[in-house]
Each structure stands twice: as C-alpha cells, then as structure tokens.
Amino acid sequence: MPNLTKRQEDALDAISSFLNQYGVAPTHRELMEELGLRSTSSVKGLLDRLKEKNYVTWQEGLPRTLKLLKGRALHK
C-alpha cells in the first residue's frame, strides 16, 4: 500500500466524514474549505494523487461521484 502524506490522510478523513454526515460526496470547493486550501486546483491535484494510489475514484465530469476505495470505513 503506497504511503500517504499528512494532507492525503486528512483528505481521506474529510471525505469519509462528509459521506457519513451528508450521504453524498463533497465537492472540490467543500473539500478545499475543509482542508484549508486556497484553490480547487489544489484539491484536484490531491485527489489525482489519491486516485493514482487507488484510494479514491470518481466519474469524470459528474458532480459528487467521489468514492473511497480502501483505507477508510464509511462509519469510523
């Protein structure tokens, strides 16, 4: 399993928490605000790296399709 940075761990925790609380995936802007980032492009880069490591996936061009693949239970 590839090593994760602190920010990647934080992102996975934020995604899991959001899914548990709202029942839908967070938007890039919601993740940006939760993680204290300054742009949605930073979120995109972070999610791209998590996708490369097979922790998340989504359907391109469709909102709120982000899914956790491993490493996080939906009910922590």
C-alpha positions in Angstrom: 0.0 0.0 0.0 1.5 3.3 -1.0 2.5 5.8 1.7 0.2 8.7 2.3 1.2 12.3 3.2 -0.5 14.0 6.1 -2.6 16.1 3.7 -3.7 12.9 1.9 -4.7 11.3 5.2 -6.6 14.5 6.1 -8.4 14.5 2.8 -9.5 10.9 3.2 -10.7 11.6 6.7 -12.6 14.7 5.4 -14.2 12.7 2.6 -15.2 9.9 4.9 -16.7 12.3 7.5 -18.6 14.2 4.8 -20.0 11.0 3.3 -21.1 9.9 6.8 -22.7 13.2 7.7 -24.4 14.1 4.4 -24.7 10.8 2.5 -23.1 12.3 -0.6 -19.5 13.1 -1.7 -18.1 16.5 -1.1 -17.5 19.0 -3.9 -14.0 20.2 -4.7 -14.9 23.6 -3.0 -16.2 21.9 0.1 -13.0 19.8 0.4 -11.0 23.0 -0.2 -12.7 24.7 2.7 -12.5 21.7 5.0 -8.7 21.2 4.3 -7.9 24.9 4.5 -6.6 25.1 0.9 -6.7 28.2 -1.3 -7.8 26.8 -4.6 -9.9 24.0 -6.1 -6.9 23.1 -8.3 -5.0 22.1 -5.2 -7.9 19.8 -4.3 -7.9 18.4 -7.9 -4.1 17.6 -7.6 -4.6 16.0 -4.2 -7.5 13.8 -5.5 -5.5 12.9 -8.6 -2.7 11.6 -6.4 -5.1 9.6 -4.2 -6.7 8.2 -7.4 -3.2 7.1 -8.6 -2.7 5.3 -5.3 -6.2 3.6 -5.6 -7.7 5.3 -2.6 -10.5 7.1 -4.4 -12.3 7.1 -7.7 -14.9 9.2 -9.5 -16.8 9.6 -12.8 -15.2 12.3 -14.8 -17.5 15.3 -15.4 -20.2 14.2 -13.0 -20.6 16.0 -9.6 -20.5 14.2 -6.3 -19.3 10.8 -7.6 -16.2 10.7 -5.5 -15.9 7.2 -3.8 -13.5 5.8 -1.3 -11.9 2.5 -2.4 -9.8 1.5 0.5 -8.3 2.6 3.7 -11.3 4.2 5.3 -14.5 2.7 6.7 -17.6 4.7 6.0 -18.6 4.5 9.7 -15.5 5.4 11.6 
